[in-house]
Amino acid sequence: MRQILEVEKLATFGGHKDGLYSVVHFDDKGKFYTAGADGFVVEWHLDDPNKGKLIAKVPNTVYSMCPLVEENLLVVGQNGDGIHLLDISSGKELKSLKLTDQAVFGIERFENELFVGTGDGWLYVVDLPTWTITKKVKASEKSIRSVAVDTKRKNVWVGCSDHTIKGYTMQNLSEVRELIGHSNSVFALTVTPDQQFLVSGSRDAHLRVWNLDGFVETQQDIVAHMYTINDVVFRKDGKYFATCSKDKSVKIWRTEDWRLLKVVDKARHAGHGTSVNRLSWVGEDTVISVSDDHSASAWKIKGL
């Protein structure tokens, strides 16, 4: 059966002074955060797009954020200045940790640990209660551009600028596997909510699906966009996912058969006019995108 989706643009969130590289949401009630090249970390609510609240101003470009939902805190990864722990109710910086003088491109949390990938190819493990580095491994001579955690098998995966994807055990960072298939930097990496597949997006514009059960191999190789794929995010139940690209579009896909259902772009939906860099899927049917055009947009996907 052919599935027909309709897209409604709910709002545009403007106010940043430069390109946006990160967006995270805290809950399905519509609170989310944006950050990018201007160093502003801004809190928004989906139902009130005109009232952005400046949480913090950090010195350098923000490429990544990680919400600590239960603690009401936000970890921000900066260019050249490590990671910073922000109290979002007060806007105060509680702690910082300088890992490297390179950019922090990926931060993922599992239990009481953060897994942080940096521009000089290191994967760091930071213990949250003590805010210290407990482990690290050199994954690549080039950048780690993306990080994903497989909570079922207790592995962490990194996508690198040397075109590879590498997997490590969370316990001691021993290498599990190297996945080769992309022909350029791996900018996007995520594990499906059912923990069965690793999905990667690259500067080669291909989306690859790797089976995490048993022998890891490519299940799908999809030419998904015209240019770099910057992000891949799943709906909470895993039935649908969204991708975004330097080609200025957001695409909605069905996981069951990896089928493209909808393209959201400037011509048809008053979408972004420049590269779309990050996504967040909120609740059942809302996708938030952030772009080089200094703005965030919220899209209601009807017919899922």
C-alpha positions in Angstrom: 0.0 0.0 0.0 1.3 3.4 -1.0 1.7 5.7 2.0 1.0 9.4 1.3 2.4 12.0 3.6 1.6 15.6 3.9 3.9 18.2 5.5 3.0 21.3 7.3 5.5 23.9 8.3 4.6 24.7 11.9 7.1 27.5 12.6 10.5 29.1 11.9 12.7 29.9 14.9 15.1 32.8 14.1 17.5 34.9 16.1 20.8 33.1 15.8 23.5 35.2 14.1 25.2 32.3 12.2 24.8 28.7 11.0 23.3 26.1 13.3 25.0 22.8 13.8 23.1 21.2 16.7 19.6 20.7 17.9 18.3 18.5 20.8 14.9 18.1 22.4 14.3 17.3 26.1 10.9 15.8 26.0 7.9 15.3 23.8 6.3 18.4 25.1 8.1 20.6 22.7 11.1 22.0 24.6 14.3 22.0 22.5 17.7 23.6 22.2 19.7 25.0 19.3 23.4 26.0 19.0 26.0 26.7 16.3 28.7 29.0 15.1 27.6 32.1 17.1 28.1 30.2 20.4 24.5 30.9 21.6 22.7 28.0 23.3 19.0 28.9 23.0 15.9 27.2 24.5 12.7 27.1 22.4 9.2 25.8 22.7 7.3 24.5 19.7 4.1 26.4 20.6 5.9 29.7 21.0 8.4 30.3 18.2 8.9 34.0 18.9 10.2 33.5 22.4 13.7 32.0 22.3 15.5 32.0 25.7 19.3 32.5 25.7 20.7 29.8 28.0 24.4 30.4 27.5 26.9 32.1 25.4 30.1 30.0 24.9 33.3 31.3 23.3 33.4 29.0 20.2 31.3 27.2 17.7 29.1 24.4 19.1 29.0 21.3 16.9 27.3 18.9 19.3 25.0 18.8 22.4 23.8 16.0 24.6 20.7 16.4 26.9 20.9 14.9 30.4 17.1 14.9 30.8 16.7 13.5 34.3 19.3 15.9 35.7 17.9 18.9 33.7 21.4 19.6 32.4 22.9 20.0 28.9 26.4 19.0 27.7 27.8 21.2 25.0 30.7 20.3 22.7 32.7 23.2 21.5 35.3 23.8 18.8 38.7 23.8 20.5 37.4 24.0 24.1 36.2 20.6 25.1 32.8 19.9 26.7 30.8 22.1 29.1 28.0 21.2 31.5 25.2 23.7 31.6 22.4 24.0 34.2 19.5 24.9 31.8 17.3 26.4 34.5 19.9 28.9 35.7 22.0 29.1 32.5 25.2 28.6 34.6 28.1 26.5 33.6 28.7 23.9 36.2 31.8 22.2 34.9 34.0 22.1 31.8 36.5 19.6 30.6 39.1 20.4 27.9 39.6 17.1 26.0 41.5 18.5 23.0 42.1 21.6 21.0 40.0 20.2 18.2 36.2 20.3 17.7 33.8 18.0 19.5 31.6 16.5 16.8 29.7 13.8 18.7 28.5 13.3 22.3 26.3 10.3 23.4 25.2 9.2 26.8 24.7 5.7 28.2 23.9 5.4 31.9 26.6 7.4 33.7 29.1 7.8 30.9 29.5 10.1 28.0 31.1 9.0 24.7 32.8 11.9 23.0 34.3 11.9 19.5 36.7 14.7 18.6 38.3 16.3 15.5 41.7 14.7 16.1 40.3 11.2 16.0 40.0 10.3 19.7 37.0 8.7 21.4 36.8 9.7 25.0 34.8 8.2 27.8 33.8 10.7 30.5 32.4 9.5 33.8 29.5 11.8 34.7 29.5 11.7 38.5 33.2 12.5 38.7 33.5 14.5 35.4 36.7 12.8 34.5 38.1 11.0 31.5 38.2 7.2 32.4 39.1 5.8 29.0 40.2 6.9 25.5 41.1 5.3 22.2 42.6 6.7 19.0 40.0 5.7 16.4 41.4 7.6 13.4 44.2 9.8 12.1 41.4 12.0 10.9 38.2 13.4 12.6 35.5 11.4 14.4 32.4 13.0 12.9 29.7 11.0 14.5 29.0 8.7 17.6 26.3 6.1 18.2 25.7 3.7 21.1 24.4 0.2 20.9 22.9 -0.3 24.4 22.0 -3.9 23.7 25.5 -5.2 23.0 27.2 -2.4 25.1 29.2 -1.2 22.1 30.0 2.3 20.8 30.4 3.2 17.1 32.2 6.1 15.6 32.0 7.5 12.0 35.3 8.9 10.8 36.6 11.2 8.1 38.8 8.4 6.9 35.6 6.9 5.5 35.4 4.1 8.1 33.1 3.2 10.9 34.7 1.6 13.9 33.0 -0.2 16.9 34.4 -0.6 20.4 33.2 -2.3 23.6 32.0 0.2 26.2 33.8 -1.8 28.9 37.4 -1.3 27.8 37.3 0.3 24.3 38.7 -2.8 22.6 37.9 -2.8 18.9 34.9 -4.9 17.9 34.9 -4.3 14.2 35.7 -1.9 11.3 33.0 -1.3 8.7 34.1 -0.3 5.3 31.7 0.8 2.5 31.5 4.6 2.4 33.7 6.5 0.0 33.9 9.7 2.1 33.5 11.1 5.7 30.8 9.5 7.8 28.9 12.5 9.2 25.8 10.7 10.5 25.5 7.5 12.6 22.7 6.1 14.7 21.4 2.8 16.1 17.8 1.9 15.3 15.5 2.0 18.4 15.2 -1.8 18.3 19.0 -2.1 18.4 19.0 -4.3 15.2 20.7 -1.9 12.7 23.4 0.7 12.6 22.5 3.4 10.0 25.2 5.7 8.6 25.1 8.7 6.4 28.1 10.1 4.6 29.6 12.9 2.5 29.3 10.4 -0.4 25.4 11.0 -0.2 24.8 7.3 0.6 22.8 5.9 3.4 24.0 2.5 4.6 22.2 0.1 6.9 24.4 -2.4 8.8 23.0 -5.5 10.6 24.3 -5.6 14.2 23.2 -9.2 14.8 25.9 -11.7 14.3 28.2 -10.8 11.4 28.0 -7.1 10.7 27.3 -6.5 7.1 25.5 -4.0 4.8 21.8 -4.7 4.5 21.1 -1.6 2.4 23.1 0.9 0.3 20.8 3.8 -0.7 21.7 6.9 -2.7 19.7 9.0 -0.4 20.6 12.6 -1.2 22.5 14.7 -3.8 25.2 15.8 -1.4 26.5 15.1 2.1 24.1 13.5 4.6 24.5 15.4 7.8 22.1 13.6 10.2 19.8 10.6 10.6 17.2 10.5 13.4 14.5 7.9 14.2 11.0 8.3 15.6 11.0 6.8 19.1 9.2 3.7 18.0 11.6 3.2 15.1 9.0 2.9 12.4 10.1 6.1 10.6 13.3 8.1 10.3 14.4 11.4 8.8 17.6 12.4 7.0 19.0 15.9 6.2 21.6 17.0 3.8 23.8 19.7 2.3 21.4 19.5 -0.6 19.1 21.7 1.5 16.4 19.0 2.0 14.9 16.9 4.8 13.6 13.4 3.8 11.2 11.1 5.6 11.6 7.4 5.3 9.8 4.2 6.4 12.1 1.8 8.2 10.2 -1.4 7.4 11.4 -1.3 3.7 13.8 1.6 3.8 11.4 3.5 1.5 11.5 7.2 0.9 8.1 8.7 1.7 8.5 12.5 1.5 11.0 15.2 0.5 10.8 18.5 2.4 12.5 21.3 0.5 12.4 25.0 -0.3 10.4 24.8 -3.5 7.6 22.8 -2.1 7.4 23.6 1.6 9.3 26.9 2.1 12.2 24.8 3.5 15.7 25.8 4.2 17.7 27.7 1.5 21.1 26.3 2.6 22.6 23.1 4.1 20.4 21.3 6.7 22.8 20.2 9.4 20.9 18.5 12.2 17.5 17.1 13.1 15.4 16.2 16.1 12.2 14.0 16.0 9.8 15.1 18.7 6.8 13.0 19.6 4.8 11.1 16.9 4.9 13.5 14.0 7.2 16.6 14.5 10.6 17.0 13.0 12.9 20.0 13.8 15.7 21.0 11.4 18.5 23.4 11.8 20.5 25.0 9.0 23.3 27.2 7.8 20.6 29.8 7.2 20.8 30.7 10.9 17.3 29.3 11.6 15.4 26.2 12.9 12.2 25.0 11.4 9.5 22.6 12.8 7.6 20.3 10.4 4.4 18.3 11.1 4.4 15.1 9.2 0.8 14.0 8.5 -0.1 10.4 7.5 2.5 8.4 9.5 
